[in-house]
Every structure is written in C-alpha cells, then in structure tokens.
C-alpha cells in the first residue's frame, strides 16, 4: 500500500503540482478579440457545473496577467482543444511571445474568439467569481455551443500534452 504524505505547511508546490499532474485533463483555450487583437490563455481546469442553467467553470491563477484583460470582454470563447492543437496548447500557455502566431481562429460579432479545429466550442459570459487560495474559480454562463464528438481531444497529463490512443 502507498503511504500518503500529509499535506501541511512543509508541503512544497513542486510535490503538489507533480501529484495534481497524475490526473489527466482536457485542455481548453479561453479567448476574446479585444482592441483589435486576440487575447487568450490555455486552461486545463475547464469543468461542467450545471445543465440548468448551463454553467461551466475555469480556475485562473491570481497572478495571471491575461485574465484581467479577458475579464472585461463582453463574451469569451472557450475552445476545447483537439489532438492537433499541441503547438497551440504550448503557445497559449506561454508567458511571453505572440500566443496566436500561426493559429487559425474565428471571431464572433460579439468578440468571442475560437481556435479552428476544436472539438467543442462555448460562447460564455462571466456568471460569478469565487476566491480560492491562489486562484479564482470563474463560473461561466454558456450562451451558445457547438460540438464535434468525433474529433479527439488534446489531453494534459504528467505536465505534458498527449493524444488519446485509437482502438483499431
């Protein structure tokens, strides 16, 4: 049996991050067109919350420099990245550089921005924000959506991007 390590003030962030990385997640981009340019970031914490009303959530680090810009957007586009978006995932997670260089995007008239080829798209507005440690939980109200269930998602596990294996 594995011995559990108690989490306390001596638990370092590296150990906690490595343990969280054992849980595979999908990867999404949260984006908008602001002042004529694309603004966005990668999120591995996109989660369904409610069917009625339609809600989802993301978790955003309090020290994010991108979220304060996106927070003011009238609409946010959430693109669930597909297995062809590994480069896009890395670019959108980068702290510097042009995150949208070479990426194909679409923007709605309301300013929500999407990555082409995504497996699912959601047009959202902020419903609520809840402080939670060094992050904020952002609850999003879903206004419009599209799904491509036959498109395989990009997976984040062990602090790396992966593709689902095909059973053929």
C-alpha positions in Angstrom: 0.0 0.0 0.0 1.2 3.5 -0.8 1.9 5.7 2.2 0.2 9.0 2.0 2.2 12.1 2.8 0.3 14.6 5.0 -0.2 18.0 3.3 0.8 20.8 5.6 2.9 24.0 5.7 6.0 22.0 4.7 4.5 20.5 1.5 6.2 22.2 -1.4 4.5 23.4 -4.5 6.5 21.1 -6.7 5.3 18.0 -4.9 1.7 19.2 -5.0 1.9 20.1 -8.7 3.5 16.7 -9.5 0.7 14.9 -7.7 -2.0 17.0 -9.4 -0.4 16.2 -12.7 -1.3 12.5 -12.2 -4.9 13.4 -13.1 -5.4 13.7 -16.9 -7.5 16.6 -18.1 -8.6 18.1 -21.3 -7.2 21.4 -22.5 -9.2 24.5 -23.5 -8.4 28.0 -24.7 -10.3 30.9 -23.3 -10.1 33.8 -25.7 -11.6 37.0 -27.0 -10.7 39.7 -29.5 -10.0 42.9 -27.6 -8.9 46.2 -29.1 -8.5 44.5 -32.5 -6.2 41.7 -31.3 -6.6 38.2 -29.9 -6.1 37.7 -26.2 -6.3 34.2 -24.7 -4.8 31.5 -22.5 -4.7 27.8 -22.0 -6.8 26.3 -19.3 -6.7 22.7 -18.0 -9.4 23.3 -15.4 -12.5 23.6 -17.6 -15.3 21.7 -16.0 -19.1 21.4 -16.4 -21.0 22.8 -13.5 -24.8 22.8 -14.3 -27.2 21.8 -17.1 -29.9 24.2 -15.9 -28.8 26.9 -16.1 -25.9 25.9 -18.5 -22.8 26.7 -16.5 -19.1 25.7 -16.7 -16.1 26.7 -14.6 -12.4 27.5 -15.1 -9.7 28.2 -12.5 -7.4 31.1 -13.0 -4.2 32.0 -11.2 -4.4 35.2 -9.3 -1.1 36.3 -10.7 -2.3 35.8 -14.3 -1.6 38.9 -16.5 -4.1 37.7 -19.2 -7.2 37.1 -17.1 -7.6 40.8 -16.1 -7.9 41.6 -19.8 -10.2 38.7 -20.6 -12.4 39.5 -17.6 -13.5 42.7 -19.3 -14.5 41.1 -22.6 -18.2 41.1 -23.4 -18.1 37.5 -24.5 -15.5 34.7 -24.0 -14.8 31.9 -26.4 -13.9 28.6 -24.9 -12.3 26.1 -27.4 -11.8 22.6 -26.2 -8.5 21.8 -28.0 -8.3 18.8 -30.3 -5.3 16.4 -30.7 -3.9 18.6 -33.5 -3.5 21.6 -31.1 -0.4 20.5 -29.1 1.5 23.5 -30.5 -1.4 25.8 -29.8 -1.6 24.5 -26.2 2.1 25.3 -25.7 1.8 28.8 -27.3 -1.4 29.7 -25.3 0.3 28.5 -22.0 3.5 30.6 -22.7 4.1 33.7 -20.6 5.8 35.6 -23.4 5.6 35.9 -27.2 2.7 36.0 -29.6 0.3 33.3 -28.3 -1.7 33.3 -31.6 1.2 33.3 -34.1 0.2 30.8 -36.9 -3.0 29.7 -35.3 -6.2 29.7 -37.3 -9.0 31.5 -35.4 -12.6 32.6 -35.8 -14.2 35.5 -34.0 -18.0 36.1 -33.5 -19.5 39.5 -33.8 -19.7 39.7 -30.0 -15.9 39.2 -29.8 -15.7 35.6 -28.6 -12.6 34.0 -30.3 -12.2 30.3 -31.2 -9.5 28.1 -32.4 -10.4 26.3 -35.7 -10.5 22.5 -35.4 -11.5 22.4 -31.7 -13.6 19.5 -30.5 -16.1 21.8 -28.7 -16.9 25.5 -28.6 -18.7 27.5 -26.0 -19.6 31.2 -26.0 -19.8 32.4 -22.4 -20.2 35.4 -20.1 -18.9 35.5 -16.5 -21.6 34.4 -14.1 -19.6 34.5 -10.9 -16.0 34.6 -9.5 -15.1 32.9 -6.2 -11.7 33.4 -4.5 -10.0 30.1 -3.8 -6.4 30.2 -2.4 -4.0 31.5 -5.1 -6.7 31.0 -7.8 -10.1 32.3 -8.6 -12.9 29.9 -9.7 -14.7 31.6 -12.5 -18.2 30.3 -13.2 -19.2 30.9 -16.9 -22.7 31.0 -18.2 -22.9 29.2 -21.6 -24.8 31.2 -24.2 -24.1 29.2 -27.4 -22.2 26.0 -28.2 -21.1 23.6 -30.8 -19.7 20.0 -30.6 -17.6 17.8 -32.8 -17.7 14.5 -30.8 -15.7 12.6 -33.5 -12.8 14.9 -33.0 -10.3 13.6 -30.4 -9.3 16.0 -27.6 -5.9 17.0 -26.5 -5.0 15.6 -23.1 -2.7 17.1 -20.4 -1.1 14.5 -18.1 2.2 14.5 -16.3 2.8 18.1 -17.2 2.8 17.2 -20.9 0.3 17.1 -23.8 -0.9 13.7 -25.1 -3.2 12.3 -27.7 -5.8 9.6 -27.0 -4.8 6.2 -28.4 -7.1 4.8 -31.1 -8.6 1.4 -30.6 -8.3 0.0 -34.1 
